[in-house]
């Protein structure tokens, strides 16, 4: 698939994916879900249709971004059918950063409970605080990943249950102070090259804002007395990055629609791209940044290179031909036997997904040897149908699995082809809305091993 990388900047409060709570409080996600971004793009195209009936054989609206050169509408090529574009979620990124490696923090990532944070990030912040004459915070003890080291610990304990092991070596305890290891407080990460070290992890979070509004009386169409409500959303002046995946067999003009949208909604606020709810009340104004463009390469590098790097790290345990699967989006999964909703993957389901995505039924069975997973129920609202979406059980983004394949050197190429197909296709249901996106052999699992 082609990758159209998107960078949006928020100008006003963005209520992305409304979640109702008790009373007059409306909360929002701290990122822009793929389904919300997909709906915003579709809504922007539909505003150019006088009868809101896209997909016609001929269209006379000359300024419509989905208008093809022969006069037909490209809307169905983008949003309908098996070759529809895939809109992934947009996650926060620091301004003036050039890295394209970002996403939700894997559930296997750990930091010190008492002195959390990244050392390199602290050094940068300390330099800025020194220039600004602000008091620096205490030095953190680093960030490390435990998917591989946790599996190595299980292997050692299985071989020698009574062995006297150094828990710091396996990431169970902080390597600096020996304190407990815990999950980072920030939900998102950026990866940077850092000198002699392979990876510098920067932990970030979204700045949220709150606005108070007065409800409108349906009877008088004026402000209702005593009816106040509060909206929490993503604050302005922040940047969010994501990807729109374009199938290889999609029409070339369909891919150009995204570039037309970028030109129509540039950094100027005169014509913003409206995202989320509350657009009539001044919420949801965003614009495309100049970094939005079509790219051919995966920011995490070729799959073969990532696969070799992970297996080189696992050679110490003699467990070659292994790979990891890390969700970058929530996934809606079902049990392959009963069809019931489930959280996470098991050995049979990952084997079935690989065989289905590649079309190769001769692939050997896959065994999951390490798991970090969580889940929760989700729901939503369809603006197109004006109806509530079906509730579903979703596996959280950041869930990770370490898998082992019993293949010889001659079968590695077939396994890589199957993994590449799985990474492009995604896993589970509603993948066109961004659900089920994943990274095979994420570098964070085999590069971020020591703080």
CORVEN-V653742 format. One record per residue. RES is the residue in three letters. SS is DSSP state (A for helix, B for strand, O for the rest). PHI is phi in radians with two decimals (NA if undefined). D_LAST is the distance of its C-alpha to the last C-alpha in Angstrom with 1 decimal. Layout:
# CORVEN-V653742
((RES | SS | PHI | D_LAST) (RES | SS | PHI | D_LAST))
This chain:
# CORVEN-V653742
((UNK | O | NA | 35.1) (UNK | B | -1.41 | 35.0) (UNK | B | -2.03 | 32.2) (UNK | B | -1.76 | 33.5) (UNK | B | -1.45 | 30.4) (UNK | B | -2.00 | 31.3) (UNK | B | -2.22 | 30.0) (UNK | B | -1.92 | 31.8) (UNK | B | -2.07 | 32.1) (UNK | B | -1.49 | 33.4) (UNK | O | -1.94 | 36.3) (UNK | O | -2.28 | 37.3) (UNK | O | -1.07 | 36.0) (UNK | B | -2.02 | 35.3) (UNK | B | -1.63 | 36.1) (UNK | O | -1.69 | 34.4) (UNK | O | 1.31 | 35.4) (UNK | O | -1.16 | 37.4) (UNK | B | -2.20 | 36.8) (UNK | B | -1.43 | 39.6) (UNK | O | -2.09 | 39.0) (UNK | O | -1.22 | 41.6) (UNK | O | 1.32 | 44.0) (UNK | O | -1.72 | 44.0) (UNK | B | -2.05 | 40.2) (UNK | B | -2.01 | 38.9) (UNK | B | -1.85 | 35.1) (UNK | O | -2.33 | 33.2) (UNK | O | -1.15 | 30.0) (UNK | O | -1.64 | 27.2) (UNK | O | -2.52 | 27.3) (UNK | B | -1.79 | 30.3) (UNK | O | -1.06 | 31.1) (UNK | A | -1.06 | 32.5) (UNK | A | -1.17 | 35.8) (UNK | A | -1.22 | 36.2) (UNK | A | -1.13 | 35.6) (UNK | A | -1.09 | 38.0) (UNK | A | -1.14 | 40.6) (UNK | A | -1.17 | 40.3) (UNK | A | -1.16 | 41.0) (UNK | A | -1.11 | 43.8) (UNK | A | -1.12 | 45.3) (UNK | A | -1.16 | 45.3) (UNK | A | -1.20 | 47.2) (UNK | A | -1.18 | 49.6) (UNK | O | -1.15 | 50.6) (UNK | O | -1.52 | 52.3) (UNK | O | -1.61 | 54.4) (UNK | O | -1.10 | 57.6) (UNK | O | -1.81 | 58.2) (UNK | O | 0.88 | 54.6) (UNK | O | -2.23 | 55.4) (UNK | O | -1.28 | 53.1) (UNK | O | 1.58 | 53.6) (UNK | O | -1.27 | 57.2) (UNK | O | -1.15 | 58.8) (UNK | O | -2.37 | 59.6) (UNK | O | -2.42 | 58.3) (UNK | O | -1.88 | 59.9) (UNK | O | -1.58 | 57.1) (UNK | O | -1.23 | 56.3) (UNK | O | -1.66 | 53.1) (UNK | O | -1.26 | 51.4) (UNK | O | -1.19 | 48.0) (UNK | O | -1.69 | 48.6) (UNK | B | -1.49 | 52.0) (UNK | O | -1.45 | 52.4) (UNK | O | -1.16 | 54.7) (UNK | O | -1.57 | 57.4) (UNK | O | 1.69 | 57.4) (UNK | O | -1.59 | 55.7) (UNK | B | -1.58 | 52.8) (UNK | O | -1.63 | 49.3) (UNK | A | -0.98 | 48.1) (UNK | A | -1.10 | 48.5) (UNK | A | -1.17 | 46.6) (UNK | A | -1.57 | 43.5) (UNK | A | -2.01 | 43.6) (UNK | O | -2.12 | 45.9) (UNK | O | 1.51 | 46.1) (UNK | O | -1.28 | 43.8) (UNK | O | -1.78 | 42.7) (UNK | O | -1.18 | 41.7) (UNK | O | -1.17 | 38.7) (UNK | B | -1.87 | 35.5) (UNK | B | -1.77 | 34.0) (UNK | O | -1.50 | 30.3) (UNK | O | -1.23 | 28.8) (UNK | B | -1.87 | 27.7) (UNK | B | -1.90 | 24.3) (UNK | B | -1.19 | 23.4) (UNK | B | -2.38 | 22.0) (UNK | O | -1.25 | 21.7) (UNK | O | -1.16 | 24.8) (UNK | O | 1.16 | 25.0) (UNK | O | -1.72 | 22.1) (UNK | O | -1.82 | 23.0) (UNK | O | -1.22 | 20.4) (UNK | O | -1.93 | 22.0) (UNK | O | -1.71 | 18.9) (UNK | B | -2.65 | 18.8) (UNK | B | 2.78 | 19.7) (UNK | B | -1.26 | 19.1) (UNK | O | -1.12 | 15.8) (UNK | O | -1.06 | 15.9) (UNK | O | -1.19 | 16.7) (UNK | O | -1.56 | 14.2) (UNK | B | -1.36 | 11.1) (UNK | B | -2.36 | 9.7) (UNK | B | -2.58 | 8.4) (UNK | B | -1.20 | 9.8) (UNK | O | -1.16 | 13.6) (UNK | O | -1.72 | 14.5) (UNK | O | -2.30 | 12.1) (UNK | O | -1.36 | 10.8) (UNK | O | 2.11 | 9.6) (UNK | O | -1.58 | 7.7) (UNK | A | -1.17 | 7.6) (UNK | A | -1.11 | 9.7) (UNK | A | -1.12 | 11.9) (UNK | A | -1.14 | 12.5) (UNK | A | -1.09 | 13.6) (UNK | A | -1.15 | 16.0) (UNK | A | -1.13 | 17.3) (UNK | A | -1.12 | 17.9) (UNK | A | -1.10 | 19.9) (UNK | A | -1.18 | 21.9) (UNK | A | -1.16 | 22.6) (UNK | A | -1.14 | 23.7) (UNK | A | -1.14 | 26.1) (UNK | A | -1.53 | 27.3) (UNK | O | 1.04 | 27.5) (UNK | O | -1.81 | 25.6) (UNK | O | -1.24 | 23.8) (UNK | O | -1.27 | 20.0) (UNK | O | -1.48 | 17.9) (UNK | O | -1.04 | 15.8) (UNK | O | -1.18 | 12.4) (UNK | O | -1.35 | 9.7) (UNK | O | -1.85 | 6.8) (UNK | O | 1.81 | 4.3) (UNK | B | -2.28 | 5.2) (UNK | B | -2.55 | 5.5) (UNK | B | -1.87 | 9.1) (UNK | O | -2.10 | 11.5) (UNK | A | -1.14 | 14.7) (UNK | A | -1.36 | 14.7) (UNK | A | -1.15 | 13.1) (UNK | A | -1.14 | 15.4) (UNK | A | -1.17 | 18.3) (UNK | A | -1.07 | 17.6) (UNK | A | -1.13 | 17.8) (UNK | A | -1.08 | 21.1) (UNK | A | -1.13 | 22.4) (UNK | A | -1.13 | 21.9) (UNK | A | -1.20 | 23.5) (UNK | A | -1.23 | 26.3) (UNK | A | -1.31 | 27.0) (UNK | O | -2.38 | 26.8) (UNK | O | -1.06 | 27.0) (UNK | O | -1.74 | 27.4) (UNK | O | -1.19 | 24.6) (UNK | O | -1.56 | 22.7) (UNK | O | -1.80 | 19.0) (UNK | O | -1.57 | 15.8) (UNK | A | -1.15 | 14.4) (UNK | A | -1.15 | 10.9) (UNK | A | -1.14 | 10.9) (UNK | A | -1.82 | 11.8) (UNK | O | 1.39 | 9.5) (UNK | O | -1.27 | 12.7) (UNK | B | -2.07 | 11.7) (UNK | O | -1.12 | 8.9) (UNK | O | -1.16 | 7.6) (UNK | O | -1.65 | 8.7) (UNK | O | -1.91 | 12.0) (UNK | O | 1.37 | 12.8) (UNK | O | -1.33 | 13.8) (UNK | B | -1.17 | 14.3) (UNK | B | -1.68 | 11.9) (UNK | B | -2.44 | 13.6) (UNK | O | -1.23 | 14.0) (UNK | O | -1.09 | 13.2) (UNK | O | -1.36 | 16.4) (UNK | O | -1.47 | 16.7) (UNK | O | -1.52 | 18.3) (UNK | B | -2.31 | 17.6) (UNK | B | -2.37 | 15.0) (UNK | B | -2.23 | 15.5) (UNK | B | -1.90 | 13.9) (UNK | B | -2.27 | 14.3) (UNK | B | -1.21 | 14.4) (UNK | B | -2.46 | 12.5) (UNK | O | 1.00 | 14.2) (UNK | O | -1.22 | 13.2) (UNK | B | -1.36 | 10.1) (UNK | B | -1.30 | 11.5) (UNK | B | -2.44 | 10.1) (UNK | B | -2.03 | 9.4) (UNK | B | -1.66 | 9.7) (UNK | B | -1.90 | 12.3) (UNK | B | -1.64 | 13.5) (UNK | B | -2.37 | 17.2) (UNK | O | -2.46 | 20.3) (UNK | O | -1.59 | 24.0) (UNK | O | -1.48 | 26.4) (UNK | B | -1.76 | 29.3) (UNK | B | -2.30 | 32.9) (UNK | B | -2.36 | 36.0) (UNK | B | -2.23 | 39.6) (UNK | B | -1.90 | 42.8) (UNK | B | -2.22 | 45.8) (UNK | B | -1.82 | 49.4) (UNK | B | -1.22 | 50.6) (UNK | B | -1.78 | 53.7) (UNK | O | -1.29 | 56.8) (UNK | O | -1.23 | 58.0) (UNK | O | -1.34 | 61.6) (UNK | O | -1.77 | 61.9) (UNK | O | 1.01 | 59.0) (UNK | O | -2.25 | 58.0) (UNK | B | -1.06 | 55.4) (UNK | B | -1.47 | 55.7) (UNK | B | -1.23 | 56.2) (UNK | B | 1.34 | 53.6) (UNK | B | -2.00 | 51.3) (UNK | B | -1.87 | 47.9) (UNK | B | -2.49 | 44.7) (UNK | B | -2.09 | 41.1) (UNK | B | -2.00 | 38.9) (UNK | B | -1.87 | 35.1) (UNK | B | -2.70 | 33.5) (UNK | B | -1.31 | 31.1) (UNK | O | -1.26 | 31.8) (UNK | O | -1.32 | 33.1) (UNK | O | 1.07 | 31.6) (UNK | O | -2.25 | 28.5) (UNK | B | -1.97 | 27.7) (UNK | B | -2.30 | 27.1) (UNK | B | -2.16 | 26.5) (UNK | B | -2.79 | 27.7) (UNK | B | -2.45 | 29.8) (UNK | B | -1.92 | 33.4) (UNK | B | -1.58 | 33.9) (UNK | B | -1.89 | 37.4) (UNK | O | -1.04 | 39.1) (UNK | O | -1.10 | 40.3) (UNK | O | -1.59 | 43.9) (UNK | O | -1.26 | 43.9) (UNK | O | -1.01 | 46.6) (UNK | A | -1.06 | 45.4) (UNK | A | -1.19 | 47.0) (UNK | A | -1.14 | 45.0) (UNK | A | -1.17 | 41.8) (UNK | A | -1.27 | 43.4) (UNK | A | -1.06 | 43.9) (UNK | A | -1.12 | 40.2) (UNK | A | -1.21 | 40.7) (UNK | A | -1.15 | 43.9) (UNK | A | -1.10 | 42.1) (UNK | A | -1.08 | 39.6) (UNK | A | -1.22 | 42.5) (UNK | A | -1.25 | 44.4) (UNK | O | -2.13 | 41.5) (UNK | O | -1.40 | 39.9) (UNK | O | -1.20 | 38.4) (UNK | O | -1.34 | 41.7) (UNK | A | -1.52 | 42.4) (UNK | A | -1.19 | 46.0) (UNK | A | -2.42 | 45.2) (UNK | O | -1.31 | 41.9) (UNK | B | -1.51 | 40.6) (UNK | B | -1.54 | 41.0) (UNK | O | -2.18 | 38.3) (UNK | O | 1.42 | 38.4) (UNK | B | -1.75 | 41.2) (UNK | O | 1.30 | 43.2) (UNK | A | -1.12 | 44.0) (UNK | A | -1.26 | 47.5) (UNK | A | -1.88 | 46.1) (UNK | O | 1.53 | 44.0) (UNK | O | -1.73 | 40.7) (UNK | O | 1.49 | 38.6) (UNK | B | -1.41 | 39.2) (UNK | B | -2.37 | 36.7) (UNK | B | -2.59 | 37.0) (UNK | B | -1.40 | 35.6) (UNK | O | -1.56 | 33.5) (UNK | O | -1.07 | 34.4) (UNK | O | -1.23 | 31.2) (UNK | O | -1.20 | 33.0) (UNK | B | -2.89 | 34.2) (UNK | B | -1.51 | 34.7) (UNK | B | -2.20 | 32.1) (UNK | O | -1.68 | 32.4) (UNK | O | -1.72 | 28.9) (UNK | O | -1.39 | 26.0) (UNK | O | -1.09 | 23.1) (UNK | O | -1.57 | 20.7) (UNK | O | 1.63 | 22.9) (UNK | O | -1.10 | 25.5) (UNK | A | -1.11 | 25.2) (UNK | A | -1.05 | 26.1) (UNK | A | -1.20 | 23.2) (UNK | A | -1.16 | 20.7) (UNK | A | -1.08 | 22.6) (UNK | A | -1.16 | 22.5) (UNK | A | -1.13 | 18.8) (UNK | A | -1.16 | 18.1) (UNK | A | -1.23 | 20.9) (UNK | A | -1.14 | 19.7) (UNK | A | -1.21 | 16.4) (UNK | A | -1.55 | 18.8) (UNK | A | -1.07 | 21.3) (UNK | A | -1.12 | 19.9) (UNK | A | -1.73 | 21.5) (UNK | O | 1.29 | 24.5) (UNK | O | -1.86 | 24.2) (UNK | O | -1.38 | 24.9) (UNK | O | 1.01 | 26.3) (UNK | B | -1.99 | 23.8) (UNK | B | -2.66 | 22.7) (UNK | B | -2.02 | 20.9) (UNK | B | -2.19 | 22.6) (UNK | B | -2.20 | 20.8) (UNK | B | -1.35 | 23.1) (UNK | O | -1.75 | 22.9) (UNK | O | -2.41 | 26.1) (UNK | O | -1.13 | 27.8) (UNK | B | -2.24 | 30.0) (UNK | B | -1.78 | 33.4) (UNK | B | -2.02 | 33.8) (UNK | B | -2.35 | 36.7) (UNK | O | -1.17 | 37.3) (UNK | O | -1.19 | 38.9) (UNK | O | -1.63 | 41.5) (UNK | O | -1.68 | 42.7) (UNK | O | 1.37 | 41.6) (UNK | O | -1.35 | 40.3) (UNK | B | -1.04 | 37.4) (UNK | B | -2.51 | 34.1) (UNK | O | -1.83 | 30.4) (UNK | O | 1.53 | 28.2) (UNK | O | -2.05 | 29.1) (UNK | O | -2.16 | 30.5) (UNK | A | -1.07 | 31.3) (UNK | A | -1.22 | 34.7) (UNK | A | -1.18 | 33.9) (UNK | A | -1.18 | 31.2) (UNK | A | -1.13 | 33.8) (UNK | A | -1.11 | 36.5) (UNK | A | -1.12 | 34.5) (UNK | A | -1.16 | 33.7) (UNK | A | -1.17 | 37.4) (UNK | A | -1.24 | 38.7) (UNK | A | -1.20 | 36.6) (UNK | A | -1.63 | 37.4) (UNK | O | 1.28 | 40.9) (UNK | O | -1.92 | 40.4) (UNK | O | -1.35 | 41.5) (UNK | O | -1.57 | 41.0) (UNK | O | -1.09 | 37.3) (UNK | O | -1.24 | 36.2) (UNK | O | -1.16 | 34.8) (UNK | B | -1.85 | 31.1) (UNK | B | -2.02 | 29.3) (UNK | B | -1.55 | 26.4) (UNK | B | -1.92 | 24.2) (UNK | B | -2.62 | 21.3) (UNK | B | -2.43 | 21.7) (UNK | B | -2.36 | 20.0) (UNK | O | -2.57 | 22.9) (UNK | O | -2.73 | 24.8) (UNK | B | -2.75 | 28.0) (UNK | B | -2.86 | 30.6) (UNK | B | -1.31 | 34.1) (UNK | B | -2.30 | 34.7) (UNK | O | -2.63 | 37.8) (UNK | O | -3.11 | 39.0) (UNK | B | -2.22 | 42.0) (UNK | B | -1.62 | 43.7) (UNK | O | -1.20 | 45.2) (UNK | O | -1.18 | 47.3) (UNK | O | -1.68 | 49.0) (UNK | O | 0.97 | 48.8) (UNK | B | -2.41 | 47.8) (UNK | B | -1.27 | 45.0) (UNK | O | -1.34 | 42.8) (UNK | O | -1.12 | 42.6) (UNK | O | -1.23 | 39.9) (UNK | B | -2.55 | 37.4) (UNK | B | -1.69 | 34.6) (UNK | B | -2.09 | 31.4) (UNK | B | -1.45 | 28.0) (UNK | O | -1.15 | 25.2) (UNK | O | -1.12 | 23.3) (UNK | O | 1.73 | 19.7) (UNK | O | -1.09 | 21.2) (UNK | B | -2.44 | 20.0) (UNK | B | -2.36 | 21.7) (UNK | B | -1.80 | 21.1) (UNK | B | -2.08 | 24.5) (UNK | B | -2.20 | 26.3) (UNK | B | -2.00 | 29.5) (UNK | O | -1.51 | 32.1) (UNK | O | -2.21 | 33.2) (UNK | O | -1.54 | 34.2) (UNK | A | -1.10 | 33.5) (UNK | A | -1.28 | 36.7) (UNK | A | -1.70 | 35.5) (UNK | A | -1.11 | 32.0) (UNK | A | -1.08 | 33.7) (UNK | A | -1.15 | 35.3) (UNK | A | -1.14 | 32.1) (UNK | A | -1.12 | 30.4) (UNK | A | -1.10 | 33.4) (UNK | A | -1.17 | 33.3) (UNK | A | -1.17 | 29.6) (UNK | A | -1.11 | 30.4) (UNK | A | -1.14 | 33.3) (UNK | A | -1.14 | 31.3) (UNK | A | -1.16 | 28.7) (UNK | A | -1.33 | 31.6) (UNK | A | -1.41 | 33.8) (UNK | O | 1.53 | 31.3) (UNK | O | -2.41 | 31.9) (UNK | O | 1.53 | 34.2) (UNK | B | -1.74 | 36.7) (UNK | O | 0.97 | 37.2) (UNK | A | -1.19 | 34.9) (UNK | A | -1.18 | 37.1) (UNK | A | -1.58 | 35.7) (UNK | O | 1.78 | 32.1) (UNK | O | -1.23 | 31.5) (UNK | O | 1.36 | 29.9) (UNK | O | -1.29 | 27.8) (UNK | B | -2.60 | 25.0) (UNK | B | -2.19 | 22.7) (UNK | B | -1.57 | 23.0) (UNK | O | 0.98 | 20.0) (UNK | O | -1.05 | 17.6) (UNK | A | -1.04 | 15.1) (UNK | A | -1.12 | 12.2) (UNK | A | -1.37 | 12.8) (UNK | A | -2.07 | 12.6) (UNK | A | -1.83 | 10.4) (UNK | O | -1.60 | 7.4) (UNK | O | -1.79 | 6.9) (UNK | O | -2.25 | 3.8) (UNK | O | -1.24 | 0.0))
